[in-house]
């Protein structure tokens, strides 16, 4: 009895009630919340999904005056390392939302340069009335937290694969 390839594919991956193909979650997302010292009432929320070939990141902020339950979808930026000029990653804005483009682009370019991987950044941060120093502290905090998490994941993979067990 012959079974078509499409039928095998349909059996191998389940579909949700809406008919969307569900993929296995081999790369679980990590959630990080940071308090900013220059903006003590602002919490920066990071949703990080490290993938084998890229990094997916969503950023938003909450403060004591706003609801933590909803946030508008902000800009979505793609950045990738530049082979010709490593210090100047390339980026493009996929979804522009005024007020969040600059923050998303900065974070995406810095992470693409530091990780050497393409980076997708969704960003709906709101530093209403914040100074330049406060926004730069936010960029610095995001980059440090994400790089630290990615290094932990990389270190875990090295230990699992036994790379550190061999000394030369």
Secondary structure by P-SEA (a helix, b strand, c coil): ccccaaaaaaaaccccccccccccccbbbbbbbbbbcccccbbbbbbbbbcccbbbbbbbccccccccccccccbbbbbbbbcccccbbbbbbcccccccaaaaaaaaaaaaaaacbbbbbbbbcccccccaaaaaaaaaaaaaaaaaaaaaaaaaaaaaaccccccc
